[in-house]
Amino acid sequence: MSGPDLRVAVHAADPLTLAGVVGMLSQAEALEVVPPGARGADVLVAAEDPVDHDLPVLRRAVSEQGGLPGVLITGPLPPEGYRSAAAAGVRRALPHRAARTELLIAEVLAARTAVSTTAARLAAGYDALVGGPDESSRFREREIRVLRMIADGKDTVEIGAAMGYSQRTIKNILHQAQHRLALRNRAEAVAAAIRAGLI
């Protein structure tokens, strides 16, 4: 009989949440939850209070366990929260209300080999699990105007002239939209605007 494949350190904002997360993870034979304060874990799970944006549980867990790949269970975060989580090694942010046993186990198993991620990708993954914000509200008015002109086949010079901006400003508008929405290029940005019914 073989032992567990993965050792998991669990940190939570309160004892009840801790017991719930440990109970969920204990259902997978491949996982072993390490005792509180013990070292040698492969993956970290931090369950924050859903209204605390400062990530004290994650910070405490990283100081105790070191830099491990992690799964963060949290409420909605501001951009700085996602940046802090990504910098701490979090591979996936799960909303409290979506943290079902099967999903949590799958994410913990995947976290060990998952590559590091960005704040934008953490936020996008989180939004996808909660149904995300209304797609049309993700775009700013200037971005919509620029993307409409790109969809019409206009280049940066033509868009700048039509809007009264320099080429550099148009490129910055596009870059900021792509970065904020975790889109790789202009084509993805146009496609996202089309899906949102903006073009």
N, C-alpha and C positions, 0 to 999 in steps of 0.2 A: 504494500500500500504506500503510495507516494504522498509526500507532504504538499503543502500549498505552493503554488507557483509565484505568488505575489504577497509581500507583506505590506500592510496599509496602516499608516498613522492617521488617526481620526481626531480632529479638534473641533469643538463646537462652542457656540455662545452660551449654552445652558445644558444642564444634565439631561433634560428630557430629549432635546435634539440629539445629543450625543448618543443616548440609548437607542433612538430611532435609527440613526445612521449606522451604528454598529450592528443593530438587528438586521437591517437590509443587507449589509455586506456579508454578514455571517451566513446568509443563505447560499453563497457561492463557495463550493469546496476549494476552488482555486485560490481563494483569498484567505489571508490570516490577518486579523486586526491585532496590531501590537499593543501591549498594555500602555496606559498613559505614562508618559515620561520615558518610555523605552526608545532606544535608537535602533537603527538597522532596517528601517522601512524602505520600501522601493517607491511607494507612491504616497502622496499626502492628500487627505480630504479635509477641507476646512468648511464648516457650516456656520456662516455668519447669521447674526440677527438680521431679518429681512429689511429692517429700516435703518441699519447702521451702514453708512457709506464709507467709513474710515478703515474698514477691514482689520479690526484689531485681532480677530481670531487668526486670520491668515498671517499677520505679522508675528504673532506669538508662535504659531506653528513653525514658521520658517526659522525663527531664532532658535527654537528647540531642536528641530529636525535637520536644519540645513536646507540647501537648495535641492528639492526633489520635484519631479514632475507632479502636478497636482490637479485636482478637481475642486472647484469652488462652488458651493451652494450659497446663493445670495438673493437679495432683492435687486431691483433695478439699480444700476450704478451710474454715476456721472462719468464722463470720459476719463478723468484722472483715476477713478477707481479701476477701470479696465486696464489703464496703463500700469498701475501698481500691481495688479494681478498678473499681467503678462510678464512683468519684470521679475516677479517672485516665482515664476515657473509654472503658473497655472496653464493647463492645456485646454480646459473647457470650463465655462461658467454655466451652471445650471440654475434656473429659477427654483425657488423653494417649492412652488406649486407644481413643478414638472418633475421633481426629483423622485420618480418612481423606482422601485427596486431594480427592475430589469435595466433601465436606462443608467442608473448609478453604477451598477456592476459593470455594464459594458464600457462606460466611460473610464472607470478605474482600471479595467484590464487594458484598455487602449492607451491610457496615459503614459505608461512606462516607456513605450516605444514612439509615442507621438513627438513630432518635432516641435520646437518652441513656436509660439504663435505671436500675433500682434494684438494690440488692444482693439483695433477695428474688427478683426476676425472673432475675438472673444465676444464683442458686443453684437456682431451679426449672428453668431451662433445662439447667443442668449435670446435675441429678438425672435429668431426662428422658432425657438421652443415655446415662447409665450404668444405666438401668433404675430409678433412684431408690431411695430407701429403702422398706422395707415400708410401705405406706400407713397401716396401723393404728398403726405406731410414730411417725408424724408428729404424732399428737394426744396431748395430755396428758389425764390422767384427769378433771380439772375441766372441761376443754373438752368432752370427750365427754358428760359429764353435762349441761352447758348445752345442747349441740347436740341431744341427745335430747329435752329438754324443749321446745326451739324446734320441733322436728319434730312434737311432740305438740300444738302450737298455743299453748303458754304464752307469756305476755309477760314482760318483764324483771322486773316487780313480783312475779309469781307464781314465777318461777325463783328470785329472791332470797329470797323467803319459804321456799321448799322447801329451799334449800341453806343458809340462815342467813347470807346475804350481803346487802350493800346493793345497790341498783340500780347504783350506780357501779362496784362490784366486778364485777358481772355484765357490764357494758358493757366494762370493762377486760379481762376474760377473753376476751371475743369479739374485741375490737380486737387484742389481742396475738396471738391465733390467726390472725386474718386477715392481720395484718402479717407474721408469721413464715412463713406458708404461701403468701404472695402471692395471697390471695383478695380479691376486691373487696367482698364483702358477706356478710351472714348466709346468704343463699340458696346462694351458692357454697360456704360452709363446711359447711352441712348436706349439700349434694350430695356434697362430698368425703368426708364421714364416711359417707354411705350407700355410696359406691363402695368404701370401705375395709371395709365390712361391720360398722361400729360401731353403726349404727342399724337 
